[in-house]
Amino acid sequence: MKKLIETDCAPKPVGPYSQGIEASGFVFVSGQLPVDPKTGAMPDNPGAQARQSLENVKAILAKQGVSMADVVKTTVLLADIADFAEVNEVYASYFPAPEPARSCFAVAALPKSAKVEIEVIAVKS
């Protein structure tokens, strides 16, 4: 059975999907754009966008009593692969060792003209 995860501490979905779903001991967090849930604004630079996306992820995980240390897989989407180093520096500060498995892709475009989007899968201990 799957359980819906919703929090006001992360932006509302911009389409027909959930912020997150818990199923069979896993927490699946949808791709998080760098939107501040209080203001609806996005930071300008890729590093700040990565930080906001990860803060949104963190808020959704916290709603289920899960932390960034419980994340086992991430996917990072970048509008420009040239932003990889800047985003990677911020990303590294959010995950303790052993770091989760990760994929990182450059894409043609992201919703709302974002530069970064991050999704995760975590396991409940």
WOPE-V523624 format. One record per backbone hydrogen bond with DSSP energy under -1.0 kcal/mol. NH is the residue of the N-H (numbers start at 1). CO is the residue of the C=O. E is the energy in kcal/mol with one decimal. If there is no record, write none. Layout:
# WOPE-V523624
{{NH & CO & E} {NH & CO & E}}
This chain:
# WOPE-V523624
{{3 & 22 & -2.8} {5 & 20 & -2.4} {17 & 15 & -2.0} {20 & 5 & -1.1} {21 & 28 & -2.1} {22 & 3 & -2.7} {23 & 26 & -2.4} {26 & 23 & -2.3} {27 & 122 & -3.0} {28 & 21 & -3.1} {29 & 120 & -2.8} {30 & 19 & -2.3} {32 & 118 & -3.0} {35 & 33 & -1.4} {36 & 41 & -3.0} {40 & 36 & -3.1} {49 & 45 & -2.2} {50 & 46 & -2.5} {51 & 47 & -2.2} {52 & 48 & -2.2} {53 & 49 & -2.7} {54 & 50 & -2.6} {55 & 51 & -2.2} {56 & 52 & -2.2} {57 & 53 & -2.2} {58 & 54 & -2.8} {59 & 55 & -2.0} {60 & 56 & -1.8} {61 & 57 & -2.6} {62 & 58 & -2.5} {63 & 59 & -1.4} {64 & 61 & -1.7} {65 & 62 & -1.9} {66 & 61 & -2.0} {70 & 67 & -1.6} {71 & 68 & -1.4} {72 & 121 & -2.8} {73 & 121 & -1.7} {74 & 101 & -2.1} {75 & 119 & -2.4} {76 & 103 & -2.7} {77 & 117 & -3.1} {78 & 105 & -2.9} {79 & 115 & -2.0} {83 & 80 & -2.3} {84 & 81 & -1.8} {87 & 83 & -2.5} {88 & 84 & -3.0} {89 & 85 & -1.9} {90 & 86 & -1.4} {91 & 87 & -3.0} {92 & 88 & -2.5} {94 & 91 & -1.9} {101 & 72 & -2.0} {103 & 74 & -1.7} {105 & 76 & -2.6} {107 & 78 & -2.8} {113 & 110 & -1.5} {114 & 111 & -1.8} {117 & 77 & -1.8} {118 & 32 & -1.5} {119 & 75 & -2.3} {120 & 29 & -1.2} {121 & 73 & -2.4} {122 & 27 & -2.9} {123 & 70 & -2.3} {124 & 25 & -3.1}}
